[in-house]
Amino acid sequence: MTANLTKQTDFDAIIIGGGACGLMCAVQAGFLGKRTLVLERNDKVGAKILISGGGRCNYTNLYTSAQQFISANEHFSKSTLSQWTVEDTVSFFETYGIIGKEKTLGQLFPESDKAKDIVNVFTSLCEDLGQGIWCDTLVDGIEPVDSGYYVSFERNGQRQTLFTPKVVVASGGLPIPKMGATDFGLRIARKFDLKINDTAPALVPLTIIGKDQPWYEQLSGNSIFCRVWNDRISFEENILFTHWGLSGPAILQISSYWRPGEYIYIDLLPNQNIVELIRQEREANGKKMLLAYLANLFTRKFAEALSDKLPVDKNLASLSKVDIDSISQLIHEFKVKPAGDKGYDKAEVMRGGVSTDELSSKTLEVKKMSGLYYGGECVDVTGWLGGYNFQWAWASGFVIAQGL
Ligand SMILES: Cc1cc2nc3c(=O)[nH]c(=O)nc-3n(C[C@H](O)[C@H](O)[C@H](O)COP(=O)(O)OP(=O)(O)OC[C@H]3O[C@@H](n4cnc5c(N)ncnc54)[C@H](O)[C@@H]3O)c2cc1C
């Protein structure tokens, strides 16, 4: 490794992280006539965009509002989300040839189903606008100096330091370390004494261990539309049984609100009343076995799995009030105490992060450090599943660009 090179550059700002926030920031700054340099540790930008939505990229949600974001300050995201709205995201991508199609619950994907198309918009625009992108560049320090910052990094086996008047930390959160995630944003926040709200994996599958685990294992692969809730929130989407526990959209959503040691509750037949359904069925067909009836409502496999919890070998006419109460309890209030979650290897986002108390809600500049900005997943603003996290990343990138 050669000696450290310290250079003055003609860039108006350095952006650390070539993900959703950093790329949008670079492009928007370019539109305003500012030159930025994106430093990205991977060999290409937009790694998480490429894998998002199963490679199809759910790039926004038509119903975005501050309500779909978790933060110690529930109002903080409002200014950012109003400066760059969902309509702005949709028309921005349309301008560059990406037409959105809504899949479900307002989730917008490119019509082509290719996340790569989204990344290409940014790489082409950065090139056209003369915005620098240096990949294979691992940033490890930011040092405040008079009228700016030194940013130090390793590139091509060489340590370098660049001076920049402004620096944007868009280095993302902790999920999927094998894709380049680092704790850089949090490390820098600690160094500058910025408050960090507790971080944890979010939008993450939940695990079951111990005596209950084989029960989940036998159902592995079964997906059921449910309502999942705890004392904070409720979601209606599918859950997926796996050999280690529970996954699927409803579980990922509730995981962001779950804390170790707590229960979650599952209504396996939301918006219907099993007691009423059984009453109607037993009038018409009292000889039907409960097993066959439940197999019709769910799947045979699921009905069979309930045999150790319910009197499935009784016919409907012979069910007692106690039986029906226990069926109702199990179907409408299935109680689960997860052992834990699948961690950052499987989480889609990080909950918590740099406290919004430290940032201007209008500009996302660190209040006590002029010229230092935080955006995207590093910040304590965490979206629900469904395109909200990208909307936050695009919007925060846009807002920061206005101040560069
Ligand atoms: C499997 C998966 C699927 C997802 N699907 C969706 C979806 O469909 N819709 C949605 O809204 N959200 C989705 N998300 C969440 C979404 O990807 C993130 O919220 C979003 O990418 C955050 O943007 P960001 O710019 O803050 O961070 P990132 O996109 O993570 O970008 C940060 C960049 O910084 C780089 N970096 C980190 N440390 C350093 C360093 N020290 N030096 C240089 N570079 C560094 C990283 O390599 C990375 O490229 C998904 C996440 C995962 C993991």
PDBQT file of the ligand as one rigid body, heavy atoms in Angstrom, charges set to zero:
ROOT
HETATM    1  C1  LIG A 501     -33.606  -8.311   0.112  1.00  0.00    +0.000 C 
HETATM    2  C2  LIG A 501     -34.109  -6.884   0.186  1.00  0.00    +0.000 A 
HETATM    3  C3  LIG A 501     -35.202  -6.521  -0.585  1.00  0.00    +0.000 A 
HETATM    4  C4  LIG A 501     -35.695  -5.213  -0.488  1.00  0.00    +0.000 A 
HETATM    5  N1  LIG A 501     -36.759  -4.860  -1.258  1.00  0.00    +0.000 NA
HETATM    6  C5  LIG A 501     -37.264  -3.614  -1.177  1.00  0.00    +0.000 A 
HETATM    7  C6  LIG A 501     -38.331  -3.203  -2.008  1.00  0.00    +0.000 A 
HETATM    8  O1  LIG A 501     -38.773  -3.932  -2.909  1.00  0.00    +0.000 OA
HETATM    9  N2  LIG A 501     -38.845  -1.956  -1.816  1.00  0.00    +0.000 N 
HETATM   10  C7  LIG A 501     -38.334  -1.084  -0.884  1.00  0.00    +0.000 A 
HETATM   11  O2  LIG A 501     -38.838   0.037  -0.749  1.00  0.00    +0.000 OA
HETATM   12  N3  LIG A 501     -37.266  -1.431  -0.125  1.00  0.00    +0.000 NA
HETATM   13  C8  LIG A 501     -36.729  -2.657  -0.262  1.00  0.00    +0.000 A 
HETATM   14  N4  LIG A 501     -35.641  -2.999   0.496  1.00  0.00    +0.000 N 
HETATM   15  C9  LIG A 501     -35.045  -1.976   1.377  1.00  0.00    +0.000 C 
HETATM   16  C10 LIG A 501     -34.175  -1.035   0.533  1.00  0.00    +0.000 C 
HETATM   17  O3  LIG A 501     -33.272  -1.802  -0.244  1.00  0.00    +0.000 OA
HETATM   18  C11 LIG A 501     -33.393  -0.057   1.435  1.00  0.00    +0.000 C 
HETATM   19  O4  LIG A 501     -34.293   0.581   2.303  1.00  0.00    +0.000 OA
HETATM   20  C12 LIG A 501     -32.685   0.988   0.585  1.00  0.00    +0.000 C 
HETATM   21  O5  LIG A 501     -31.780   0.354  -0.298  1.00  0.00    +0.000 OA
HETATM   22  C13 LIG A 501     -31.921   1.963   1.475  1.00  0.00    +0.000 C 
HETATM   23  O6  LIG A 501     -31.252   2.870   0.647  1.00  0.00    +0.000 OA
HETATM   24  P1  LIG A 501     -29.884   3.530   1.139  1.00  0.00    +0.000 P 
HETATM   25  O7  LIG A 501     -29.393   4.320  -0.020  1.00  0.00    +0.000 OA
HETATM   26  O8  LIG A 501     -30.089   4.204   2.430  1.00  0.00    +0.000 OA
HETATM   27  O9  LIG A 501     -28.927   2.303   1.428  1.00  0.00    +0.000 OA
HETATM   28  P2  LIG A 501     -28.340   1.211   0.424  1.00  0.00    +0.000 P 
HETATM   29  O10 LIG A 501     -29.219   1.066  -0.764  1.00  0.00    +0.000 OA
HETATM   30  O11 LIG A 501     -28.052   0.029   1.257  1.00  0.00    +0.000 OA
HETATM   31  O12 LIG A 501     -26.987   1.875  -0.071  1.00  0.00    +0.000 OA
HETATM   32  C14 LIG A 501     -25.909   2.103   0.771  1.00  0.00    +0.000 C 
HETATM   33  C15 LIG A 501     -24.651   1.894  -0.035  1.00  0.00    +0.000 C 
HETATM   34  O13 LIG A 501     -23.531   2.309   0.740  1.00  0.00    +0.000 OA
HETATM   35  C16 LIG A 501     -22.467   1.409   0.512  1.00  0.00    +0.000 C 
HETATM   36  N5  LIG A 501     -21.557   1.504   1.655  1.00  0.00    +0.000 N 
HETATM   37  C17 LIG A 501     -21.780   1.105   2.920  1.00  0.00    +0.000 A 
HETATM   38  N6  LIG A 501     -20.728   1.393   3.694  1.00  0.00    +0.000 NA
HETATM   39  C18 LIG A 501     -19.811   1.993   2.886  1.00  0.00    +0.000 A 
HETATM   40  C19 LIG A 501     -18.511   2.514   3.105  1.00  0.00    +0.000 A 
HETATM   41  N7  LIG A 501     -17.941   2.488   4.311  1.00  0.00    +0.000 N 
HETATM   42  N8  LIG A 501     -17.831   3.050   2.049  1.00  0.00    +0.000 NA
HETATM   43  C20 LIG A 501     -18.408   3.078   0.801  1.00  0.00    +0.000 A 
HETATM   44  N9  LIG A 501     -19.631   2.592   0.545  1.00  0.00    +0.000 NA
HETATM   45  C21 LIG A 501     -20.344   2.070   1.585  1.00  0.00    +0.000 A 
HETATM   46  C22 LIG A 501     -23.147   0.051   0.386  1.00  0.00    +0.000 C 
HETATM   47  O14 LIG A 501     -22.345  -0.874  -0.319  1.00  0.00    +0.000 OA
HETATM   48  C23 LIG A 501     -24.420   0.435  -0.379  1.00  0.00    +0.000 C 
HETATM   49  O15 LIG A 501     -24.255   0.301  -1.786  1.00  0.00    +0.000 OA
HETATM   50  C24 LIG A 501     -35.093  -4.276   0.398  1.00  0.00    +0.000 A 
HETATM   51  C25 LIG A 501     -33.976  -4.645   1.134  1.00  0.00    +0.000 A 
HETATM   52  C26 LIG A 501     -33.463  -5.933   1.020  1.00  0.00    +0.000 A 
HETATM   53  C27 LIG A 501     -32.255  -6.295   1.824  1.00  0.00    +0.000 C 
ENDROOT
TORSDOF 0
